[in-house]
Amino acid sequence: MTTGVVCTLDDFAALRSEWNELVCRMELPEIFYAWEWHWFYHKHFRNGVPLFIVTVRDGGRLIGLAPMCLTRRKALGRRVRVLETIVGNMADYRNLLIDGTQNRWRTVEAIWEALDRHSSEWDVIEMRQVPSQDVTVFQLTKTISQAADMRHAMRVASRTSRMYYAGDYQSKMDAKRIHRIRNKRAQLTREGRLTCTVGEPDTEEFWLEFLRLHQAQRPDSPLHRPAGRRLFADLRGHFGARDELECSRVRIDGRIAAMHFGFRDQRKIYYYMPVIAEEFRQERAGNILTLSMVEHYAPTHREFDLLRGDESYKTWWTDDLAVNYRLRIHRNSNVAAWADGVVPATKEYLRALAFPGYMASRVRGVLKRRQDRVE
């Protein structure tokens, strides 16, 4: 078993076919693990950021990957070198990529040994949105815990919900809520007001309609930025050619009421970016679209992944919940890593004490007293 570190774009590009073959051999592959997600994200959001992709091979065959890059930030006036996943916050799952046909412990240990050998080049390793369903993260922390001079911390980054179609999947749903959604759909259909299309092609007309509605509803969306739109143009080109995009929409009274843009593979549906026109929220347009998608894909897929987020509507569809972790690793004696951890740790401590709420109430009190004096 041999390890290496890929640092150049040419070597990154050369990994494409065996990278994707490795993802296919994973026990729990995700569409976000594809080489294309990493290549396009680096192209549009990490341009110029040094690559640090750890490879593990057995007899020349690629059996493990740590798809990382080396970013820099400042903390308490110190420069901090952070080794993190190439793909950032637009991917709901990020992970080490481990061949499911190989011994996972040996592969994870090999990745960690390579990272440890190069520890003079980084201060902190930070992995976000690592899924709890994949035990790789636990094997990695177990391996790290055996190193006396290393410290790691793992906390919940987000919660995820997914529906498994096996068996009577509808028994997991909130029967009363789903019944009301079905009744509303039936009513709108009888009145001739509803048109619902699930799994339609990703046309330019669909994308422009989705983009207009999404930008109106999500002022914080990366699709407001040119880099975000270019990223999704590349993702649409690649995954669209493979028929791995999920495009659906609901029209009410001939107008766009709800849309979904996401992904699908042979195994699962990724409920990635749903959006609802505000004027049709009372008509349950978003719920009708979700129900129609869930029913449409039940005969052909194993999972309907609602992805990360604490939105209450997700509990209407399933009670299968999981978490994504944030993992932080550093050497005990690293001063830059200590400085980098002070501010977030302090914020978390104050949040636990309800300090922000306390300060907000004090500010409101001061403002009210001033207003009273003015009056």
Steps between C-alpha positions, in 0.01 A plus 500: 500500500647834393395860560559822313390863497361662184580872486473598133200558276638264236525214750155592637356480147672166439316347799156548345411151380649302791361754750146439373559124487605516866180689590296227332672240720425686824251343739306827521578707192354848460471712188694777677806271512535497120823634349296757309361660815856546628648615169228756427492628858877549503480670160239756606546543877851378583692632202862537608447308826768230533378143460580234759337178378625193685484180293529141622578222254523125532681333214455818298123508550355812663323390822486819705489878467505801728380777265652799680644842429706742709329828588621784722327726745591718798412454866609736778754649262657166407500334160327161513548234231184293471477171316136460395290324239517644149122524473350755735158576636301425183552124549277340764742213558882500510728216599810292452442271203566137592470192277226282646669182378813568708577499871381841614724514807818451297397759244402762759823439691700545179326833432565620853867397487541706183330801660713462812823482296409836347383658827768770475302638203168549684378627836141371499305237310135591472236276346137611491176320413647152552203258508444286807362214289853435371720363779817632334497811720494286816787287374697816426446641850593164653824502302578860602432426868795260499737791431591655836588842355183542294164636606168475322152634564181388331163669529172495314504733199149431367214252503388303199179319407450224248220271397562134419258353250544143626183349649204719585685831483176698539461371855788732595309807380282736701172350377278799583721756331554286191127439478437876496762548229343227286156657546630840395666351194179319406297819544731710280503223239118479491482876458740481206745733670793264562776372271781297654799369305754275671836406347488732203812578291737773614425755229626857497140615544466289817831624641425868440157465665658319794780756528255791502284344773795374705679835500180680601445266796863449609699826529791306652523248215836446326304518175500878541876486438650452152726223635197313634316522168810383313539206738145387439536548126783246510313265735192515278710425194660192653216348702241598242686298237485201737127550571582560865317828551159519666280781366136530604239776526144583591287755321178638648274705277770481234763668720811350657413411859786271609814351346776259589853473365709214630672175414422133462696184443399136473464474877351821630338838444676806642240759605752780456346840420121529530345844465142626540338815364381693804154570354432125472618396844143484634411265214761252633686516168831387650341211688314389188825499303680298767218246524489459124876446487495248786226298329657525153838357604373231739499220234851575369716616791602386847533835679358849497757716677365825643858598583612729782290753685263519796192607305194362674335382178765229462355313797173468310665263254721281716627437849839375377738765626879513505768763555798642320811571705763768504840350580795715608851358543822667615823437685490582872800731481386697195451864609324603177247221545440610858440860385268377226289309752463773764246722324253226391531328837423827679202567275365150562542539875320833504225361279454215747458758775239683289732803503390638160136496611592666828694777324218552251250541783731752671536700178122498449458623857744787449332603175157489662614721790645750256176501301303554818715802590448646152123463530 
